Amino acid sequence: MNIILIGFGGALGAVLRYIVNELISKYLPFQIPLGILSVNIVGCFLIGLLMGSLITIKDNNYYFFVVGFLGSFTTMSAFTYQSIELFNNNPLHGSSYIIITLLLSIFATYIGLNFSR
């Protein structure tokens, strides 16, 4: 049953990631990929929020939301690829993107954890 929950959650997370990334990239074109940055920040906040107090055991909600949905919604593989591409084209943009993503992702997780307590 856990595999099915992870699969459904993962499918929804991947589709939502694509939609959010496309919308933000279309309407807010910047030198750095704001769509993926936004997805990672929101995903980190949500995992902090859920793991902070809303999901205290590994039940169906954990497998669907945390492992499935958030596991496919956040996009560290896309982040690393885009970071390398940015860095190759402009080391300042690439370095800035890496630093901003890491700091805001950690901060969002921290806020999510503390918000849920």
VMD Tcl script that draws the C-alpha trace (Angstrom):
set ca {
  {0.00 0.00 0.00}
  {2.88 2.38 0.78}
  {4.22 2.04 -2.77}
  {0.84 3.06 -4.21}
  {0.64 6.09 -1.91}
  {4.17 7.12 -2.83}
  {3.36 6.69 -6.54}
  {0.21 8.81 -6.44}
  {1.86 11.46 -4.29}
  {4.89 11.47 -6.57}
  {2.78 11.88 -9.68}
  {0.93 14.84 -8.19}
  {4.14 16.43 -6.93}
  {5.85 16.11 -10.31}
  {2.89 17.60 -12.19}
  {2.59 20.50 -9.74}
  {6.35 21.14 -9.92}
  {6.12 21.36 -13.70}
  {3.13 23.74 -13.60}
  {4.65 26.04 -10.97}
  {8.01 26.14 -12.75}
  {6.43 26.90 -16.13}
  {4.17 29.65 -14.77}
  {6.91 31.39 -12.81}
  {9.42 31.07 -15.66}
  {6.88 32.49 -18.11}
  {5.79 35.46 -16.03}
  {9.00 36.22 -14.09}
  {11.90 35.72 -16.51}
  {15.18 36.31 -14.67}
  {18.81 35.26 -15.09}
  {18.33 32.55 -12.47}
  {15.63 29.85 -12.60}
  {13.10 31.33 -10.15}
  {10.59 28.55 -10.84}
  {12.84 25.80 -9.49}
  {14.05 28.06 -6.68}
  {10.43 28.71 -5.66}
  {9.53 25.03 -5.79}
  {12.49 24.11 -3.59}
  {11.72 26.85 -1.02}
  {8.03 25.92 -0.81}
  {8.89 22.20 -0.67}
  {11.37 22.77 2.17}
  {8.82 24.83 4.10}
  {6.16 22.16 3.65}
  {8.43 19.31 4.71}
  {9.40 21.30 7.80}
  {5.76 22.02 8.54}
  {4.64 18.42 8.05}
  {7.51 16.79 9.89}
  {7.47 19.35 12.70}
  {4.22 18.24 14.26}
  {1.56 17.37 11.72}
  {3.05 13.99 10.79}
  {4.55 12.33 13.81}
  {4.51 8.70 12.61}
  {5.19 6.98 9.32}
  {1.57 6.45 8.35}
  {-0.28 6.82 5.04}
  {0.04 10.63 5.19}
  {3.81 10.36 5.57}
  {4.21 8.10 2.54}
  {1.83 10.11 0.36}
  {2.87 13.66 1.26}
  {6.48 13.48 2.45}
  {7.99 10.63 0.43}
  {5.74 10.82 -2.64}
  {4.45 14.36 -3.14}
  {7.31 16.40 -1.66}
  {9.91 13.92 -2.87}
  {8.96 14.63 -6.45}
  {7.86 18.24 -5.98}
  {11.27 19.43 -4.81}
  {13.89 19.30 -7.49}
  {17.46 19.05 -6.31}
  {18.49 17.26 -9.50}
  {17.14 20.15 -11.57}
  {18.81 22.55 -9.15}
  {22.23 20.99 -9.56}
  {21.99 20.83 -13.35}
  {20.83 24.44 -13.61}
  {23.53 25.54 -11.19}
  {26.22 24.02 -13.39}
  {24.70 25.59 -16.52}
  {24.52 29.01 -14.84}
  {28.03 28.70 -13.46}
  {29.43 27.74 -16.87}
  {27.78 30.80 -18.45}
  {28.37 33.24 -15.61}
  {30.17 32.15 -12.41}
  {28.60 35.00 -10.41}
  {25.05 33.99 -11.38}
  {25.79 30.33 -10.69}
  {27.38 31.01 -7.30}
  {24.60 33.40 -6.32}
  {21.93 30.89 -7.26}
  {23.57 28.12 -5.23}
  {23.98 30.30 -2.14}
  {20.46 31.77 -2.34}
  {18.87 28.34 -2.85}
  {20.72 26.70 0.03}
  {20.17 29.53 2.50}
  {16.48 30.03 1.68}
  {15.80 26.27 1.64}
  {17.33 25.80 5.09}
  {15.52 28.88 6.38}
  {12.18 27.71 4.92}
  {12.56 24.29 6.56}
  {13.41 25.95 9.88}
  {10.38 28.26 9.64}
  {8.13 25.35 8.71}
  {9.33 23.31 11.68}
  {8.86 26.16 14.11}
  {5.56 27.29 12.63}
  {4.08 23.84 13.18}
  {5.04 23.66 16.86}
}
mol new
graphics top color blue
foreach p $ca { graphics top sphere $p radius 0.5 }
foreach p [lrange $ca 0 end-1] q [lrange $ca 1 end] { graphics top cylinder $p $q radius 0.2 }
display resetview
